Amino acid sequence: MTSTHEPAGTPTGAAETKIPQQGPSAFDDVHPPQRELLDDCVHCGFCLPTCPTYVLWGEEMDSPRGRILLMDLAEKGDIGLDGPFTEHMDNCLGCMACVTACPSGVQYDKLLESVRPQIERNVPRTTSDRLFRDAIFALFPYRRRLRAAALPGALYQQLRKVPAIRKLAERLPGRLAAMESLLPPVSVREAFARLPVHTPAVGTRRARVALLTGCVQDVFFHRVNEATVRVLAAEGCDVLVPRDQQCCGALEVHAGREESALDRARRTIARFETLDVDAVVTNVAGCGSSMKDYGHLLADDPAWADRATRFSARCRDVHEVLAELYSRDDDGGPRAPRTPVTGRVAYHDACHLGHAQGVRDQPREVLRTIPELELVDIAEASLCCGSAGIYNMVKPDAAADLGVRKAERIRDAKPDVVVTANPGCLLQIGKYLPTEGFADVPLLHPVQLLDASIRGAAVPQR
């Protein structure tokens, strides 16, 4: 701002430039949003139609550029982190569709990743909100606790068939109702099942890989892990599954629980880096996106930065591994014979696979190796289904709107099978898709369909 007043001592015709005084930043000194990243946004608006919350509400502050403006104001000290700032950041699903859409290369993922820990450290949450979030993170990153929860979970699912119990469940308040409705089909046998530590390649070995089995994935979607091991082995991979692996920290990274997330990242690196493998494989979109980002997350930790970078460079989604094997110059192409799977298959892009990892073509390439399979597109493919880590539990109303919208688009495609590469997406779509004519449509991970084709087995129901 330029002043038109000339104080004493200022030569005639000269003007003194007044620089507005900026207050101290609302952010603390631990990884605040970087000024150069904030300045990358030119507020063009290309992100708006890709943002789930902006599509739902049309509210500028619930768009990526609106949230970046709030970050900018907080960094300058013009606003605090409590109140509206936290509300609009909490509303964000972290789907990263805006990163894909942005023509200016704005790294909104890095900005959000730096802001959420700031909120968790500096903004007191209400008692009910804090306790609810603490309960989530006291359970989901721990496989032993999830296995223990599978026992009453299986019993509850049987009791829920009783009309009186079902009516009580339907009267639960918002967040509790959301958690109850997202409970996956529980099989005690599968919850306590274990994968072999070593599964040898079928035929000549083409690669040697280690599998991160995940937490929710391994307990409630163990069939996906079994199918993953069988498919990799059938395509010529030795598969190692360390028994003592733990949570990779992905849920905590996405929720801003930085300290515990980084501790889990270090433990994951330490466990897998000693293995003589070509790749560390994941079949969960959220886990893969965080593990590939360990190099950035631990960049300022002298003891771990290089180790994290090397580890992240070896991380691959299972579809990437298969697509790379199929494209090799020496013995490329699918090795395992396929049997036909006749029908329309709709592939849903999990956000942390498509947007965060940029893995879009490979799952489709893998599915197209199945004879007679018709792969169909879903309208609004880039729009999040509303799962987004813990979002459908902490923001159940917005998640429900997105879940209903995604289910409608899937029904429009008239699929015989729906596949997606993330357990949260499977649960979210499974909650909203079943209607007349769609109640029995199988919801699967892509490797389950490939595994059925390789084995000549019937398409699984889940």
N, C-alpha and C positions, 0 to 999 in steps of 0.2 A: 504494500500500500504506500502511495506517495503522498506526502503532506504538502499542502499549498501554503502553509505558514512558514515564514522565514525567521527563525530565532536569531537573537543577537549574535553577531560574529559571522553570519552567513553572508557571503558576497551577494550583491544584487543579481537577480536572475537565476541563482542557484536554488535547488530544492533539496531538502534533506529526506532521505528514504527512511521511513519508519518500518521496522520489522516487527510484526506482532509477536508478543511474547507467548511462547508455547509452554504449556504446563508439563509436568513430568508425565512420562508414559504411564498408562494404566497397567501395562504389562510388567511383570517382574523380569529379572535379568536372565532367566533360564530359558533359552531358545524362544525369544519372542518372535513374532512375524518379521521377516526381513524387509526392510524398506524397499530394496530393489525389486522384490517379488510383488509387493503391494503396488509399486509404480508401473508394473507391467500391464495392469488392467487399464484399458482405454474406454471401458464402459460402453462397448459397442452394442451389446444386447444379443449377440449370437447365442449366448448361453441360456437365455430365458426359456425358449421352448423345450429345452432338454432337461430343465430343472424340475424335479417332481413337485416340490412344494410351490414353486411359482405357477406351475400348470394347475395345481389344485386351487390356489388362493388368489393368484394374480397380485401378490403383495411384493413390492419392490425389495423390501428388506429381507424377504425370504427367497431371494434369488442370489446367485453367486456374486454378481457385481454389487448387489446391495450389501451382502455380508462383507465383501472386501471393503466397501465404503465404511462400514462400522469398524472393521479392523483398523483402517486408516485413521479414523477419528480417535479410537482408543490409543493407538500408537502415539498420536500427537498429544494425548492427554486431554482431549476435548470431551470425552465421555468415559464413564467407568465401565467395568466389566459386569456389574450386577444388573438386574432388571432386564430391559429390552435386549441388551447385547447377548446375555446368556440365553434368553428365550429364542432369539433368532438363530443362534449357533446350535442350540439343542434341536431346533426344528430341521436342521440339515441332516439328510440321510448319509452323507459322505459317499454317494454313489459314483462320483467323479465323471458323470456324463458331461459336465461342463468342460472338463479337461480335454475330452475328445473333441468337443465342438468348438473350442476357442481358437480363432485364427491367429491370435497373438501369442500363443504358447504360455498363457498364464498358468502357473503351477498352483492352482487352487488346492490340490491335495496337500502340498507342503504347507500352505498357509493354514488350512484347517487342522492339520496335524500338529502345528505349533500352538494354535489357539486353544484347543480342547484341554491340554494339560494346564494351561494358564487358568482356565475356568475351574478345573478340579482343585487346583491349589489355592485359589484366591477368592472364590465365590462360595459362601456357605449355602448348601442346599437345605430345603425343608427337611424335617426329620423323616417324614414318610418317604420322600424321594431318596434321601440318602440310604435309608434302611433297605428300600427296594433294590437299589443298585448294588448295595453291599451283598444282599442275598444272592443276586445273579452271579456276582464274581466270587462268591464263596462256594458256588456249585459248579458252574460250567467249565472252568479251566482244569477241573480235577476229575480224572477218569474214575478213580476209586469211589469218589462221592457220587458220581453219575451212576456207577454200577449199583451202589447201595440204593440210590433213588429209584432204580429200575424195578426193584422188588415191590415197593408200595405202588409204583406207577402202573405195573402190570395188574395188580389187584384192583386199583382204582378204575382202570379201563373196563374191567369186567363188571364192577359195581355200577359204572355209569350207564350200563344197559338197563338198569332198574329205573323205571319212570320217575320215582320220587327223587333219586339221586341226580338224574339228568335235569330235573326242574330246578334243584338247588344250584347245580353248576351254572345253569343259564341265568341265575340271578346274582352271580358274583359281580363285584364292581369292576370298572374298566381294566386296570392293569392285571389284576388277578384273573379276570375273565380271559384276557389275551393270552396269558401264560397257559391257562388250562386248555384253551382251544388249540394251542400250538403243540401240545404234548404229542410226540411222535408215537406211532404204533410200537409198543414195548414188547420185546421178546426177551425173557430172562436168559434163555439159552444163548442168544446172539450177544446180549450185553456182556456176558462173561466169557465169550469165545475168544480164542487167541489165534493170531496168524503165526505160521511157521517163521522162525528166525531167518531161515534161508530157504528160498525156493529156487532150484536150478533152472536155467534156461532149457527150453525144449529144442533139441538139436544144437547146432553150432552157436556159441555165444556171440551175440552182437554188441551187448553192453552189460554193464554191471551197475545197478542202481540201488538206492536205499529209499524206503517209503516212510514218509511222515504219516502216521495213521490218524492223527487228529484226536480230539476229545469227544465232542458230540458225535462226530463221524464214526469213531471206532465203537462207541457204545450203542448208539441208536441206528446207525447206518452201516453196521459191520458187513452186511452183504456187499456194499459198494467196495469196501477194502478187499474182501475176498475176490470179487470180480476183477479188481485192479491188478492184484497179484497174478491171477490166472492169465489175464490178457498180456501183461508184460512178459511173463514166462513163455507164453505161446508164441510171442513175437521175438523171442531170442534174448531175453534179459534175465540175468541172475538178479534176484530180488532179495535184499536184506531188510529185515524189519527189527531194529533194535528194541528189545523188550523194555528197557528202562527209559525210553524217551518220554518227554513230558510236553505240556502245552507250549505252543510256539509263541503265545502272547498276542495273537492277532486281535481277539475281542477287546483286550485291554488297550492295545494301540489305538484302535478305532474309537474307543470311548474316552481317551485322554488319560488313562491311568498309566502314566509314563514310567514311573519307577519300577513297578512290578512287571510291566511289559518288557522293559529292557533286561531285567533279571532273567525272565523266561527266554528272551532272545539269546542271552549269553549261554544259558544252559543248553539250549538247542544247538547252538554252534559247537559247543564243547563236546556234545554227544556225537554229532554227525561228522565233524571235521576229521576225526581219526579213521574213518572208514575209507577203504580204497574203492571208491565208486566214481563213475562218470557223472552221475547226477543225483541230487536229492529230489525225489519226486513227491508232488502233492496232488491230491485229487479234490481239494477243497479250495475254492476261489479265494476266500478270505485269508486262509493260511498262506497260500502262495504269494499273495500280494504283499503281505507283511514280511515274509522271509526274503523275498527279492529286494526288500527295502532295508534290510538290516545294515547294509553298508552305510546308508544315509543316517539311519537312526543312531548308530554308534560311531558316527564320524569323528566326534570330538572326545572319544574315549581312547587314550593312547594305547592302552593294553588290548583293546578289542577292535579298533578301527580296521586294521589290515585283515584280521581274521574274519571280520564280518563281511568285508568286501569280497574276499575269496569265497566265502560260503555262499553269499548271494549270487555270485556268478555261476554257481553250480546248481542252483535251484531251477526246477522245471515243472510245469504243469504236466500231468500225464499225457494230455493231448499233444503237447509240444514234443515229448519224447517219441510218441508213436509216429507223428508226422515227420520228424527228423529221420527215424528209421526207414520210413517209406520212401524218402527222397534221397537216400544215400546212393552214391555212384557205384559202389561195389556190389552189395547184395540188397539193394533197396527194394521197396515194395512190401506189401503184406505177406508174411510168411505163412501164417496159420490159415487154412482153408475156411471159408465162410459158407454157411447155409443161408438161404434166402429168409428175409424178414419182410413179409408183404404188408404194406400199410403206410399211412401218412404219419410222419414223425415230425412234431414241432419242437424245434430247439430254442430254448430261452437262454439268452446271453446273461449269465450272472454278472453283475456290475463289476465285481472285483476281479473277474476274469477278462471281460471285454474292455472295460474302461481303464481299470488300474493296471492290468498286465498287458493289455493289447493283444490278447489271445482270442481271436474271433474266427479266423479261417480254419485253424487246425482242428477244432472239434467237428466242424462240418466236413472237412476232408476225411477225418477218421470215420464218421458216420456213413459217408458215401462209399466206403469200401464194402459195405454190406449189400449184397445183391437184393434187388427188387424193392429196396427201401426208398420211399418218396419223402424227401426232406422238404418241409414247407416252412415258409417264413411267418413270423408273427408281426402284425402291425405294431407300431410304436415300440420296436424291439429294444431301443436304447433307454426306454423309460423304466425306472426301477419298479420292482414288484412290491416294495414296501417292507421287505425283510430287513436288510441293511444291519447285520450284526444283532444288536439288542434293540434296534429301533422299534420293531413291531411289538415289543414288550413295554418300552417306556413311552412311546407315542402311538398308542393303539388306534386312535381315531384316524389320524393321517395314514397310518399303515393300512387300515381297513379300506379306506377310499382307494388307495393305490392297488391293494390286492384285488378288489372288485373290478377295477379298471383292467388290470392285467388278465384276470380270468375271462373277462368279456372278449378281449382281443384273442386269447387262445381259443376260445369257443368258435370265434369267427373263422379260424383256420381249419376247423373240423378235423382235429388230429385223432388218430387211433392210439398214439402214445405221445407223452410229453417228456422231454429230457432236459436236464439242466445240471450244471456242475457245482452245485453248492447246497449243503443240507438246509440252510435257512430258506433258500428259494423253494426247495421241495416242500418244506413245511408250510410256507406262506401260500404257495399255489394250491397245495393240497387242502388248505382251509377254505379257499374261495372258489375253486373250480367245480367241485361236485354239484351238479344240478341235474335235472332230468335229461338223460341222454349222455351225461358226462360223469356219472357217479363211479363208473368202473374203468375210467381211462387210467392206465398205468402211469405213474410219475416216477421216473427213473433217472439215474446218472447215466450219461452216454456210455461209459464203460460196461454197464450192466447189459445194455443192448448188444454191444459188440461181443461181450462174453457169451451171451446166449447164442449169437450167430456162430461163433467159433465152436461152441460145444454142441450145436445142433439141438439146443434145448428150447423149451417154450419161453416166450417173453414173460419175465417175472411181473408180478402184479405190484411190487414195490421194491 
